[in-house]
Amino acid sequence: MQNQPVENAFEQELWCRSTVGQTTPDGKAPHLQILSDQRILIVEDEALIAFEIEDAIKEAGGVVVGPFATVAGAMQPLEKEWLSAAILDVRLGDVTSLPIARRLAEKRIPFLFYTACSELIECPFLAQIVQKPAAPHVLIAAVALLIGPEPPPNPGSIRAA
């Protein structure tokens, strides 16, 4: 069993699949800790989908920021908190999450769109799109690839020597 995160999508998917059904000494599935301590913003207006994403991130060892169903709600932590990445639904009721995407891009925070409405995404975004519905492991692998094998440290966890 491989214990290290892998660097490309194909290897990531193979690793996730190869560890299904296996456990670590603490009884957890090894592929589930791929987002260990990473802070992921969730912007999704469908409660059931938001809770499914939240559960998947937590099972992967991540820390959930949100979920938020509105642009205004998501903008507050975006401005005040350190984030590793974000998952955005494009359509939030009768508005879009594009203002959030713009701000994430300005702050150089990686994000992806998890949506069934990819036609609403305007061109300047070179963001990854995961089509709804997707299996949780597909969404988690996509987020892990956004963050990369060596994510930047949380500034709050860095202590002066």
JOLINBEL-V536755 format. One record per residue. N is the residue number from 1. RES is the residue in one letter. PHI is phi as a letter, one per 30 degrees, with the letter a starting at -180 (* if undefined). OMEGA is omega in whole degrees, -180 to 180 (NA if undefined). NEAR is the number of other ideal C-beta (glycine too) atoms within 10 Angstrom. Layout:
n = (N/N)
res = (RES/RES)
phi = (PHI/PHI)
omega = (OMEGA/OMEGA)
near = (NEAR/NEAR)
//
This chain:
n = (1/2/3/4/5/6/7/8/9/10/11/12/13/14/15/16/17/18/19/20/21/22/23/24/25/26/27/28/29/30/31/32/33/34/35/36/37/38/39/40/41/42/43/44/45/46/47/48/49/50/51/52/53/54/55/56/57/58/59/60/61/62/63/64/65/66/67/68/69/70/71/72/73/74/75/76/77/78/79/80/81/82/83/84/85/86/87/88/89/90/91/92/93/94/95/96/97/98/99/100/101/102/103/104/105/106/107/108/109/110/111/112/113/114/115/116/117/118/119/120/121/122/123/124/125/126/127/128/129/130/131/132/133/134/135/136/137/138/139/140/141/142/143/144/145/146/147/148/149/150/151/152/153/154/155/156/157/158/159/160/161)
res = (M/Q/N/Q/P/V/E/N/A/F/E/Q/E/L/W/C/R/S/T/V/G/Q/T/T/P/D/G/K/A/P/H/L/Q/I/L/S/D/Q/R/I/L/I/V/E/D/E/A/L/I/A/F/E/I/E/D/A/I/K/E/A/G/G/V/V/V/G/P/F/A/T/V/A/G/A/M/Q/P/L/E/K/E/W/L/S/A/A/I/L/D/V/R/L/G/D/V/T/S/L/P/I/A/R/R/L/A/E/K/R/I/P/F/L/F/Y/T/A/C/S/E/L/I/E/C/P/F/L/A/Q/I/V/Q/K/P/A/A/P/H/V/L/I/A/A/V/A/L/L/I/G/P/E/P/P/P/N/P/G/S/I/R/A/A)
phi = (*/d/c/c/d/c/c/b/d/d/d/d/d/d/d/e/d/d/c/d/j/c/b/d/e/d/i/c/d/d/d/d/c/d/c/e/i/d/c/c/d/c/b/a/c/c/e/d/d/e/d/d/d/e/d/d/d/d/d/d/i/d/c/d/c/j/d/c/c/b/d/e/d/d/d/d/d/d/d/c/c/d/b/d/a/b/c/c/d/d/c/c/i/c/b/c/c/d/d/d/e/e/d/e/d/d/d/h/c/d/b/b/c/c/a/c/b/d/d/d/d/d/d/d/d/c/c/d/b/c/d/d/d/b/d/e/d/d/d/d/d/d/d/d/d/d/d/j/d/b/d/d/d/d/e/d/c/d/c/d/d)
omega = (180/-178/-176/173/180/-167/180/-172/-178/179/180/-179/179/180/179/-179/-176/-177/178/179/178/177/175/180/180/175/-179/175/-174/-179/-176/-178/-175/179/-174/176/177/-177/-174/175/176/175/-175/-177/176/-172/-177/179/179/-179/176/178/180/179/-179/179/179/178/179/177/-179/177/-177/171/-174/2/179/-179/-177/177/-178/180/-178/-178/-178/179/178/-180/-171/-172/173/180/175/-176/179/174/-176/163/-178/-176/176/-175/-179/175/177/178/-177/175/177/179/178/-178/176/179/178/-179/-180/175/-179/179/173/174/173/-166/169/-175/-176/179/179/-177/180/-172/-171/-179/175/-176/175/177/172/-177/173/-12/176/177/-179/-178/177/179/-180/178/179/178/180/178/175/-176/179/-176/179/-178/177/-179/174/-179/179/-179/-179/180/178/-178/NA)
near = (10/12/8/7/20/18/11/10/12/8/12/21/15/13/19/21/12/13/18/11/7/11/12/13/5/6/6/13/15/17/23/22/16/24/25/12/13/20/21/27/23/23/30/26/16/15/10/8/16/20/13/15/25/18/12/23/26/14/18/24/15/25/15/18/20/19/23/23/18/14/18/10/15/26/15/10/16/20/9/7/12/14/19/22/24/28/27/25/23/22/15/21/9/5/12/19/26/18/13/23/22/13/17/23/15/8/11/7/17/18/25/19/24/25/21/11/14/12/7/12/18/10/5/10/16/6/16/14/15/17/12/17/11/13/9/15/19/16/21/25/23/19/28/23/21/20/18/13/12/8/18/10/10/15/7/9/8/8/5/3/3)
//
